[in-house]
Amino acid sequence: MKLVIIDYGAGNIKSIQFAFKRLGVDAILSNNIEEIKAADKVIFPGVGEASSAMKMLQESGLDAVIPTLKQPVLGICLGMQLMCTCSEEGNTEGLGIFNAAVKKFSKAVKVPQMGWNVIYDLKSDLFTGIKEKEFMYLVHSFYAESCNEAIATSDYEIEYASALQKDNFYGVQFHPEKSGVNGSKILENFLNL
């Protein structure tokens, strides 16, 4: 299997690469459009600020390529948020794959949400073997609003979409590579899609 992690300068890509290595898959780090298109599976990671990450995607032409991919694509954290229509972070226009807006948590709660939180209302093969209300590890100040494409929900001040799916595109707000056995299972499920 050819697994490519998109390397566009905004990511915790090494920890994701190590997580797949533990599953017996050598993931390739690449920003080469042809290599990404030829992959069996694609990971779209992201850590950082939305507008600068989107600028890096635009500079490499990846903003036009990612929405056209036909193989399973998994956006992680900021990667998932950039797949939404827009983000309040830096007033950023997203890739428009998921029909959800990304909003900032209010000052009523500690921001960023950092640490473990449960996911529930699980609705996808991505969660095969994962029980309702399992804990996942999150670090984020912005969230994707609840929408029809939500395949998992979390609650922090309000209910929000902690995972999304549309066609071959999947996104998770949490970090499966930092979420222990259950996170590893989700990555394994992605490989088996």
Phi, psi and omega in degrees: 000135177259110180250123180246131171260120182293122182252093184241013175097001178231085182188162172255051193292331181295318181294326177291317179300317179294322180298320178287326178300321177297334177270003177087016180241127176271105179277141178265133172269126184204148168241014181280119186301316181294321179294320178295315180297328184275354183290153173284323180219149182230135172252130179246092185276181173175129171222134180132209188252137190300311187293321179289325177294319179295323178298319179295321177297318181294320182296331181263358182079002183289336179299328179277332186278314188306313181294345182265356184295143183255341180277167176301130180236132178242113174272135181240129176057244180300328176304315177297315182298322180290341177280352179277177184290320183199164178224140175291342180286110182068018180047058191262133171277129183269189182281345174074020179286313178261138181272067180216145174264148178257124186242162178268138173300149180283172180286358180288342180237161177290127181237133002286158166290118184228124179126206188264138175214157183272153171244144181210178188056049184285129188224040184204156173299342176301334184254020176305128179081002178256128180279155172303143176066030169285153181272138174232158183264128182231148169216102180199149178254346182237155183220153173275129182293154177301140183202176181297336183272001179293130176244000171202150183233147170228167182229120174211097189076310175222166173282137178220167180279111177268354171205147183227153173211136170215118181054239182270005182257130178234150175215142175230134178284326181282170179258098180298329181290348179242011187253029172063212185300318182292321177296319178298322178296321178296318178296321178295318177299320179299317179298331183269359181294000000 
